[in-house]
Amino acid sequence: MALGWRNRLKRQADVPVPPAVPATLSEPLVSGQGTYITTTTAHDYLDRIAVHGLGIRTNAELSVHSEGVLLNRDGAAPVFIPAGSLRGVRLESGMAGKFVEKEGLIVIEWNIGAHEGIQDSAESNVDTGFRARYHQQQSELFAAIESIAPHTAHNERKSA
């Protein structure tokens, strides 16, 4: 298993470092406690991104700001998703080893930046999963993320 993870790290060496958290953020529109599940290649719920600590599952607080989405993770670096990088948000039943009830995970699709040798910017999209601790928070978080995300075809509740 360790050998596989090490090889994954080598293969993903060109994945850009996620953006830094801005020095100043507006007050959160909404925030909630839960679990940061992982980050995967967009629409490939099994292709976990291992580099930059993005593959580490941990407790987290997700807060939505007008500037973007902030995931403050316990024991790992925070993940900041700028509003301009958001490609959509949807509800799923699972990703990368965490499967729950229908629409039990919030999955945020965003563009992490250009990878070496990739022409299509859609190839630089990743999915980040979050499971809210309380169902009511999930609805509020989903609505807030949807409100700051550019309107795309991916901004919809998936009925899988």
NORSULDA-V530752 format. One record per pair of residues at least 24 apart in sequence whose C-alpha atoms are under 6 Angstrom apart, sorted by the first residue. I is the first residue (numbers start at 1). J is the second residue. If there is no record, write none. Layout:
BEGIN
I_J + I_J
END
This chain:
BEGIN
9_50 + 9_51 + 14_115 + 14_116 + 15_115 + 21_80 + 28_63 + 28_64 + 28_65 + 29_64 + 29_65 + 30_63 + 30_64 + 31_62 + 31_63 + 32_61 + 32_62 + 33_61 + 33_132 + 33_133 + 34_59 + 34_60 + 34_131 + 34_132 + 34_133 + 35_59 + 35_60 + 35_130 + 35_131 + 36_60 + 36_130 + 37_129 + 37_130 + 38_128 + 38_129 + 39_127 + 39_128 + 40_126 + 40_127 + 41_126 + 42_125 + 42_126 + 42_127 + 45_95 + 45_96 + 46_96 + 85_110 + 85_111 + 86_110 + 86_149 + 88_154 + 88_155 + 89_155 + 90_156 + 90_157 + 91_157 + 91_158 + 105_130 + 105_131 + 106_130
END
